[in-house]
């Protein structure tokens, strides 16, 4: 697929971008800490040491997920006002990665089981691809989930594609309006 095809249709597909950011979690290891009691000596012989108190088991509380961390820095295109300009900015900063992402998306969307019929004269026209019309765009938005795993698998193998996807997610491109 040519770069010009990808460039011509990438902005139209901005609504279909799926965030693939990994979520990190933290969990405790279940260890407990023994704490010695500080009881006063019971009445007994003066100066005799008190019997040691039984250890008290207190569970270790794991740190909260965001303990010590602040908000992630904004994405490199977060200052863009619209969804289209934001995705275009990320595409320009990660051209090769955007190409990998959009080729995977277009190839999947143009399968018969997805949007081949609705996009046959626009996005899926191998001779003269065009921006998606309303029918094609509606289908792409509805079938986006059908292509998520294919796109993720393809994109994960390409560092610049991962950087493009991170740019779109961290810049909140899909949260912007056009």
Phi, psi and omega per residue, in radians:
X1 nan 2.386 -3.074
X2 -1.366 2.708 3.115
X3 -1.128 -0.606 -3.141
X4 -1.125 -0.623 3.090
X5 -1.109 -0.731 -3.128
X6 -1.175 -0.789 -3.134
X7 -1.086 -0.713 -3.094
X8 -1.151 -0.535 -3.048
X9 -1.925 -0.104 -3.055
X10 -1.086 -0.653 -3.118
X11 -1.200 -0.608 3.132
X12 -1.132 -0.525 -3.073
X13 -1.569 0.105 -3.099
X14 -0.970 -0.624 -3.130
X15 -1.178 -0.345 -3.060
X16 -1.658 0.070 -3.136
X17 -1.175 2.331 3.100
X18 -1.902 2.350 3.118
X19 -1.303 2.261 -3.135
X20 -2.115 0.495 -3.124
X21 -1.223 2.397 3.116
X22 -1.352 2.499 3.094
X23 -1.814 2.339 3.088
X24 -1.775 2.574 3.102
X25 -2.306 2.761 3.032
X26 -2.217 2.592 3.128
X27 -2.497 2.668 3.104
X28 -1.303 2.842 -3.132
X29 -1.713 0.053 3.086
X30 1.396 0.039 3.121
X31 -1.178 2.665 3.054
X32 -2.102 2.736 3.140
X33 -1.994 2.353 3.090
X34 -1.581 2.305 3.126
X35 -2.086 2.237 3.129
X36 -1.340 2.466 3.128
X37 -1.245 2.766 3.114
X38 -2.108 0.698 -3.123
X39 -1.185 2.589 3.069
X40 -1.300 2.658 3.139
X41 -1.117 2.455 3.093
X42 -1.345 2.892 -3.114
X43 -1.073 2.298 3.133
X44 -2.969 -2.742 -3.139
X45 -1.129 2.395 3.117
X46 -1.078 2.374 3.116
X47 1.405 -0.112 3.131
X48 -1.343 2.440 3.135
X49 -1.189 2.540 3.108
X50 -1.286 2.633 3.079
X51 -1.130 2.432 -3.132
X52 -1.114 2.466 3.114
X53 -1.320 2.675 3.096
X54 -1.166 2.453 3.133
X55 -1.114 2.538 3.098
X56 -1.883 2.197 3.132
X57 -1.566 2.167 3.112
X58 -2.118 2.198 -3.135
X59 -1.168 2.499 3.069
X60 -1.373 2.207 3.127
X61 -1.493 2.138 3.134
X62 -1.202 2.653 3.109
X63 -1.131 2.631 3.096
X64 -1.162 2.724 -3.075
X65 -0.914 -0.720 -3.067
X66 -1.810 0.291 -3.120
X67 -1.069 2.218 3.081
X68 1.391 -0.079 3.139
X69 -1.968 2.718 3.110
X70 -1.938 -3.122 3.106
X71 -0.988 2.493 3.079
X72 -1.117 2.644 -3.140
X73 -1.116 2.625 3.130
X74 -1.134 2.678 3.136
X75 -1.163 2.831 -3.061
X76 -1.161 -0.220 3.119
X77 -2.091 0.313 -3.069
X78 -1.130 -0.354 -3.138
X79 -1.376 -0.149 3.120
X80 -1.192 2.433 -3.023
X81 -1.401 -0.602 -3.055
X82 -2.020 2.835 3.107
X83 -1.055 -0.793 -3.112
X84 -1.092 -0.815 -3.124
X85 -1.171 -0.569 3.122
X86 -1.176 -0.839 3.124
X87 -1.138 -0.674 3.109
X88 -1.097 -0.736 3.097
X89 -1.032 -0.856 3.128
X90 -1.106 -0.661 3.108
X91 -1.103 -0.706 3.133
X92 -1.206 -0.605 -3.133
X93 -1.365 -0.425 -3.104
X94 -2.349 1.078 -3.033
X95 -0.989 -0.851 -3.109
X96 -1.139 -0.728 3.119
X97 -1.138 -0.708 3.105
X98 -1.104 -0.686 3.123
X99 -1.077 -0.783 3.121
X100 -1.072 -0.799 -3.124
X101 -1.056 -0.906 -3.060
X102 -1.233 -0.567 3.053
X103 -1.094 -0.791 3.116
X104 -1.080 -0.745 3.137
X105 -1.131 -0.840 -3.108
X106 -1.150 -0.792 3.127
X107 -1.015 -0.723 3.139
X108 -1.226 -0.793 -3.122
X109 -1.114 -0.499 -3.095
X110 -1.527 0.165 3.017
X111 -1.297 2.632 3.141
X112 -0.968 -0.666 -3.109
X113 -1.240 -0.231 -3.103
X114 -1.906 -1.798 -2.986
X115 -2.092 0.370 -3.105
X116 -0.978 -0.743 -3.113
X117 -1.192 -0.865 -3.078
X118 -1.194 -0.436 -3.067
X119 -1.953 0.210 -3.009
X120 -1.076 -0.565 -3.131
X121 -1.698 0.021 -3.133
X122 -2.190 -1.718 -3.059
X123 -1.002 -0.665 -3.029
X124 -1.721 0.175 3.096
X125 -1.365 1.893 -3.056
X126 -1.171 -0.433 -3.102
X127 -1.531 -0.617 -3.049
X128 -2.582 1.218 -3.105
X129 -1.139 2.522 -3.139
X130 -2.319 2.957 3.032
X131 -1.057 2.599 -3.113
X132 -1.146 2.379 3.023
X133 -1.447 -3.078 -3.056
X134 -1.042 -0.773 -3.134
X135 -1.103 -0.765 -3.135
X136 -1.149 -0.807 -3.121
X137 -1.095 -0.687 3.100
X138 -1.070 -0.779 3.137
X139 -1.101 -0.783 -3.135
X140 -1.030 -0.744 3.129
X141 -1.140 -0.688 -3.123
X142 -1.270 -0.576 -3.067
X143 -1.712 0.107 -3.091
X144 -0.932 -0.764 -3.133
X145 -1.052 -0.542 -3.131
X146 -1.135 -0.392 -3.089
X147 -1.861 -0.065 -3.046
X148 -0.997 -0.812 -3.093
X149 -1.210 -0.633 3.099
X150 -1.113 -0.794 -3.136
X151 -1.134 -0.760 -3.126
X152 -1.079 -0.796 3.141
X153 -1.072 -0.793 -3.135
X154 -1.152 -0.793 -3.056
X155 -1.218 -0.657 -3.096
X156 -1.036 -0.508 -3.134
X157 -1.402 0.004 -3.077
X158 -2.264 2.006 -3.056
X159 -1.029 -0.676 -3.119
X160 -1.277 -0.514 3.056
X161 -1.174 -0.717 3.088
X162 -1.093 -0.718 3.122
X163 -1.145 -0.693 3.089
X164 -1.086 -0.833 -3.127
X165 -1.098 -0.708 3.099
X166 -1.121 -0.685 3.106
X167 -1.051 -0.828 3.141
X168 -1.077 -0.767 -3.121
X169 -1.223 -0.851 -3.094
X170 -1.229 -0.434 3.105
X171 -1.528 -0.057 -3.130
X172 0.988 0.714 -3.124
X173 -1.047 -0.750 -3.087
X174 -1.269 -0.229 3.097
X175 -1.550 -0.092 3.139
X176 -1.610 2.752 3.096
X177 -1.771 2.845 3.088
X178 -1.674 nan nan
